[in-house]
């Protein structure tokens, strides 16, 4: 099952106060970005925020679940989706703790992917 783009737009609206947020469709689902960092995933119309120590302290006792079987557990956000201020703060905290993305390697001419 793929996520409804309307749900993704709702999540983006809720976390808009966190700053530069965007989404990108990936493998039929969506990644949520704060700047250039992936801070959350939306799969099956559920929001999974990447786990950080600060996020855990902010949430208190987070529900953890895997957005995909091959990924590690993320914080599953269900009960506070309508609280934009709370959600924006969680995304700000998460983005601050995540490392910057690794630079993309440039492909040399004549090499195949």
C-alpha positions in Angstrom: 0.0 0.0 0.0 1.3 3.4 -0.9 0.8 6.6 1.2 -1.8 9.2 0.1 0.0 12.4 -1.1 -2.7 14.3 0.8 -1.5 12.8 4.1 2.1 13.7 3.2 1.0 17.3 2.5 -0.8 17.4 5.8 2.3 16.2 7.7 4.4 18.8 5.9 1.9 21.5 6.8 2.0 20.4 10.5 5.8 20.6 10.7 6.1 23.7 8.6 7.2 25.8 11.6 10.4 23.6 11.8 11.8 25.5 8.9 12.9 24.3 5.5 10.8 21.1 5.2 10.0 19.1 2.0 9.1 15.6 0.9 10.3 13.4 -1.9 8.6 10.3 -3.2 10.8 7.2 -2.8 9.9 3.6 -3.7 6.1 4.4 -3.6 6.4 6.0 -0.2 7.8 9.4 1.0 10.9 10.8 2.8 10.5 14.0 4.8 13.4 16.4 4.8 14.5 19.2 7.0 17.0 21.0 4.8 19.1 18.3 3.3 18.5 15.7 6.1 16.0 12.9 6.0 14.2 13.3 9.3 11.2 11.1 8.8 9.5 8.6 6.5 5.9 8.2 5.6 4.8 4.7 4.8 1.2 3.3 4.7 0.0 6.8 5.8 2.0 6.6 9.1 4.7 9.0 10.2 8.0 7.5 11.3 10.6 10.0 12.8 14.2 9.0 12.8 15.3 8.2 16.3 17.6 10.5 18.2 18.4 10.9 21.9 16.9 14.4 21.9 13.8 13.2 20.2 13.4 10.3 22.7 13.7 12.8 25.6 11.2 15.2 24.0 8.6 12.5 23.4 9.1 10.7 26.7 8.1 7.2 26.0 8.0 6.9 22.2 6.3 4.0 20.3 8.9 2.5 18.1 8.2 0.6 14.9 9.9 -0.2 11.6 8.8 1.7 8.6 10.1 -1.1 6.4 11.2 -4.6 7.5 14.9 -3.9 6.5 15.1 -0.6 8.5 15.8 0.0 12.2 13.0 1.1 14.5 11.8 4.8 14.2 9.5 6.8 16.4 5.9 6.1 15.3 3.9 9.3 15.7 0.2 8.8 15.9 -1.5 10.6 18.7 0.2 14.0 18.2 -0.2 14.4 14.4 -2.6 17.3 14.9 -0.3 19.2 17.2 1.8 21.2 14.7 3.8 23.1 17.4 4.8 19.8 19.1 5.5 18.1 15.7 7.6 21.0 14.5 9.7 21.0 17.7 10.3 17.3 17.3 11.5 17.8 13.7 13.8 20.6 14.8 15.3 18.5 17.6 15.7 15.6 15.2 17.4 17.6 12.5 19.8 19.2 14.9 21.1 15.8 16.1 21.3 14.0 12.7 24.7 14.2 11.0 24.9 16.0 7.6 24.3 13.7 4.6 27.4 12.1 3.1 28.6 13.9 0.0 27.7 12.2 -3.2 30.5 10.7 -5.1 30.9 12.0 -8.6 30.9 9.3 -11.2 34.0 9.3 -13.4 33.4 9.3 -17.2 33.3 5.9 -18.7 32.2 4.1 -15.5 28.8 2.4 -15.2 26.5 2.4 -12.2 
